[in-house]
Amino acid sequence: MKISDNPETDVLNIYFQESPVEKREREQPDRILDYDKNGNLVRLEMLNASQGVANPQRVEYSVILANPVTEEEKPLSLSDRRAFMQLPVDKRRRILAAQSEAMVEHYEQDTEWRDFQGGDIIDY
């Protein structure tokens, strides 16, 4: 993806891919959408960008992954587990205490689990 802003012409372009444009649609008087032959969005052109965008020179970009897997979430190998068990007991306790602190912070932020607490107990 590429973003270009031309302050002289007051045009902001967001390129989503580099494909030949087959179709051009004017969505609003100052927004033009370009599509490739498969109907995929190629470019968004915004005329009078200074009126529609607070600050065209400032761009924030983030990638949100559905289920990111971090190194910490990967299961430990058997050799890693054995190495952990060979550590002195006090060192293992410190590691486990740090992990439990992290889990407390996680569960304090995630309120969904509270819905399941304190429910009625049903005997059958």
N, C-alpha and C positions, 0 to 999 in steps of 0.2 A: 504494500500500500504506500502511496506517495501523496503528500499534501503540498500544494503550492498556493501562495498568496501573492497577488500583484497589487500593491497599494495604489499604484498609478491608475490602473483600470478598475480598481475596487472589485476584483474577481477572485474568488477562492475556488480552487479545484481540488477534489479528492479523487485520486485514481485508485481503483480497487484492483485492477489487473491491466496488463498490457495486451489488449486484444483490439482488432479493428472494430470500429463502431458501425453497426448495421442499422440501428434505430435510435432516434433522438426524440425525447418527449419533454415538453415544457410542463412540469408539474404545477408550478405556480409562476406568476410573471417573472420572478427572479431566480427560479430554480429549474435547472435543465438536467435531465437524466439521460445518459448514453448507455445503450445496451449492445452486446455482441450478438452474433447470429443465433446463439442458443438462449437468448433472453437473460443472460447474466449481466448484472450491473457492472459497467466498466468505469464510469466517471459520474460524479456529481459536480455540476458547475453552479456556483452561487454568485449571481450578479448582485451588485450593491452589498457586498459582504459586510462592510462596516456597519450597516444597519441591522443585519440579521445575526451577526456574531459579535459577542461582547469584545473580544480581543483576538483578531485573526492571527496575530503573531504568536500567540500562546497556545500550545497544544499539549494536552495530557493524553497519555496512551497507556492502557493497561490490558493485559491478557488475563481472562478469567477461564481457568480450566475447570471442566466438570468435576473430575475427581483426581486432583493432582496427587501423585505418589511421591512422597519425600523419602529421603534416605532413612529417616527415623521410622517410617511406616513399613519398610521392607522387612519381611520376617528374617530373624537372625538365623545364620547357618548353625549347624551342629557344633562346628569348631568355635564359633563366637560364644555359644552358650556354655561350652566347656570352659572357655577362657574366663567367662564371667564367674562361673562356679569355683574357679581356682583362685579368685581374688580373696583377700582377707575379708572376714565377715563385716568388719566396720566399714570397709570401702564399699561393699555390696549394699549395706544399709544406707549409706550416703547417696549412692546412685538411685536406689529405689525411692528414697525420701524425695529426691529432686524430681523423679518421674511422677510421684503422687502429687506433689505441689503443682506440677504442670497440668495434671488431670483435674485438680480442684479448680484451677483457673478456667479450664475448658468447660467444665460443667456449670460453673457460675455464669458464664457467658451464654451457654446454650440452655434456654429455659424450657425446651420441649420436654425434657425428662421429668420436670416437675408435675406435668399433667398426669403422670402415671403414679405419683405418690399420693397417699392418703385416700385412695379410692375405697369403695365399699368392698367388703369381702363377702362373697356369696357362697353359702354352703349348699350343696346339692344332696 
